[in-house]
Amino acid sequence: MAISGRRFKVWARYLTRVRPIVGVLTIAILPVSLYAQSMPPDQSADLKPSKSTTVTFKGYVRDMACLMKFNEALKPTNDCALMCARAGSPLVVVTKKGIIYVPMSAEIPDTSQREKLMPFVGSYVEITGEMYQRSGIKAIVIAQIRKDDRPEVVKNKK
């Protein structure tokens, strides 16, 4: 397909105007992107950690999806937690009072705590660790976790 003389002139004029702009933008953006890629991975050196509290509590290791979608997620015979955990759902620890603890590592960048929690999915456990709290979210750096075969029975007061 041949381009007519008039269309060719319009196209040529467009390219002569756009190409310098693209070149200038490329030259301006390239150093910024290279600088961002060369930043050291540990940016936490200048940050001061929040205060933590050493706590010991008991709760169920559950997957987040079942816990949020179904009221029955805290029943001891619930198999949904194990199925969802195996499928990759995030794991949390929830107390009988409904307080949810999100597990995290002591290191920055944070690393997954799945391996530590998977043997306890669906179980009632006792955890000791450093708790961090912000905007109503509680996170726990697990120092010790053990299965508690005697879940405390919560009686409904009438």
Residue, then its C-alpha position, 0 to 999 in steps of 0.5 A: m500500500a503506497i502512501s500518497g504525497r500529502r499523507f507522507k508529508v503529514w506523517a513525516r512532520y509528525l515524526t519530526r515533532v514527536r521523536p525529539i520529545v520521546g528522546v528527551l523523555t527517555i533521557a530524563i526518565l532513564p537515570v531515575s529508573l537506574y537509580a531506583q534499581s541501584m538502591p540497597p535492598d535494606q532500607s530499614a537501617d534508618l527506621k526505628p522499630s515500633k515498640s513490642t510487647t511479649v505476650t502468651f495467648k491461646g488460639y486456633v490456627r486458621d486460614m483467613a478466608c474461612l475465618m472471615k466468610f464463615n461463623e463456624a470457622l472456630k468449630p474444632t471439627n472444621d476441615c475447611a481451614l486445612m483445605c484452604a491452608r493447603a490451597g495457599s490461603p494466608l494463615v492467622v491465629v484467632t483467640k476465642k474472643g475473636i482477636i486475630y493475630v497475623p504472624m510475621s517474622a522478626e526480620i525485614p524484609d518479612t519472610s513467610q511463617r507458613e512452614k512454622l504454622m502448617p503443622f498446627v492448622g485447625s489446632y488449638v495452640e499456645i503461642t509466646g512471642e513479640m506482639y506489634q499493634r497498629s490501627g487495630i491489627k495485631a501481628i505476632v513474631i512467634a518465639q514458641i508455639r505448641k499444641d494445646d490439647r485442652p481448649e478452654v471452654v467458653k460458656n455463654k452467660k444467660 
